[in-house]
Amino acid sequence: MNDFLKSGFLLGLGAAVTGKEKLEETIMKLIEKGNMSQAEADTLFDDFFRKGEEKSGEWNEDFMKMVKNQLKEYGFVTREELETVQAQLTLLKEEIANLRNSNLNKELDQVERGMENIPPGFSKDVE
């Protein structure tokens, strides 16, 4: 998968560089022939640059979506999902601790109540 992503990235980068070089070459020929002024060429470059930035942002978003989908397909969870599970685990640990303390207190109460039935003359404090 990693090689696939790397190849796709390099292919896209190569196409962009080649396209830019061809565009520059074509515009320079138009300027040399007098079919285009330097100001028009600068405006054209600015327009292509702006469009390239916009497209780059779209590609980055698409790439991130693809990566997230691949990670999800492989069973990875999002940070939010992990934090939710961690919070639930913390609550469960607290609940278990409270139940253990509650059961311990009940057992102590039962022992103390059982001591009330000791006949007179016997000590409740057993060593």
C-alpha positions in Angstrom: 0.0 0.0 0.0 2.8 2.4 0.9 4.5 1.9 -2.5 1.1 2.5 -4.2 0.7 5.8 -2.4 4.3 6.8 -3.1 4.0 6.0 -6.8 0.7 7.9 -7.1 2.3 10.9 -5.4 5.4 10.9 -7.6 3.3 10.4 -10.7 1.2 13.4 -9.9 4.2 15.5 -9.0 5.9 14.5 -12.2 2.9 15.4 -14.3 2.6 18.8 -12.5 6.3 19.6 -13.1 6.1 18.6 -16.7 3.0 20.6 -17.3 4.5 23.6 -15.7 7.6 23.3 -17.8 5.6 23.0 -21.0 3.4 26.0 -20.1 6.5 28.1 -19.4 8.0 27.0 -22.7 4.9 27.8 -24.6 4.4 31.2 -23.0 8.0 32.1 -23.6 7.6 31.3 -27.3 4.5 33.5 -27.5 6.3 36.4 -25.8 9.3 36.0 -28.2 7.0 36.0 -31.2 5.2 39.1 -29.9 1.9 37.3 -29.6 1.8 38.0 -25.8 3.2 40.7 -23.6 5.1 40.1 -20.4 2.2 41.5 -18.4 -0.2 39.1 -20.0 2.2 36.2 -19.3 2.5 37.3 -15.7 -1.3 37.4 -15.4 -1.6 33.9 -17.0 1.1 32.5 -14.7 -0.7 34.0 -11.7 -4.0 32.4 -12.8 -2.5 29.0 -13.3 -0.7 29.3 -10.0 -3.9 30.1 -8.2 -5.8 27.3 -9.9 -2.9 24.9 -9.0 -3.1 25.9 -5.4 -6.9 25.3 -5.4 -6.5 21.9 -7.0 -3.7 21.0 -4.6 -6.0 21.7 -1.7 -8.7 19.5 -3.3 -6.2 16.7 -3.9 -4.9 16.9 -0.4 -8.5 16.6 1.0 -9.1 13.6 -1.3 -5.9 12.0 -0.3 -6.6 12.4 3.4 -10.1 10.9 2.9 -8.6 8.0 1.0 -6.0 7.4 3.8 -8.6 7.6 6.5 -10.8 5.1 4.6 -7.8 2.7 4.2 -7.0 3.0 7.9 -10.6 2.3 8.9 -10.7 -0.6 6.5 -7.6 -2.1 8.3 -9.3 -1.7 11.7 -7.7 1.5 13.0 -9.9 3.8 15.0 -10.0 7.6 15.1 -8.5 9.6 18.0 -12.1 10.6 19.0 -13.1 6.9 19.1 -10.1 6.0 21.2 -10.7 8.9 23.6 -14.3 7.8 24.0 -13.3 4.2 24.9 -10.7 5.5 27.3 -13.3 7.7 29.1 -15.6 4.7 29.3 -12.8 2.6 30.7 -12.1 5.2 33.4 -15.8 5.3 34.4 -15.9 1.5 34.5 -12.8 1.4 36.8 -14.3 3.9 39.1 -17.6 2.0 39.2 -15.8 -1.3 40.0 -13.8 0.4 42.8 -17.1 1.8 44.2 -18.7 -1.6 44.1 -15.8 -3.2 45.8 -15.9 -0.6 48.6 -19.6 -1.0 48.9 -19.3 -4.8 49.2 -16.5 -4.5 51.7 -18.6 -2.1 53.8 -21.6 -4.6 53.6 -19.4 -7.4 54.8 -18.1 -5.4 57.7 -21.6 -4.4 58.7 -22.7 -8.1 58.6 -19.7 -9.1 60.8 -20.6 -6.3 63.3 -24.2 -7.3 63.4 -23.2 -10.9 63.9 -21.2 -9.9 67.0 -24.4 -8.6 68.6 -25.5 -12.2 69.2 -22.5 -13.0 71.3 -23.7 -14.0 74.8 -22.8 -11.7 77.8 -19.4 -12.2 79.2 -17.8 -12.9 75.9 -15.6 -10.2 74.4 -16.5 -8.8 70.9 -12.8 -8.2 70.4 -11.2 -11.4 69.3 -7.5 -11.5 69.1 
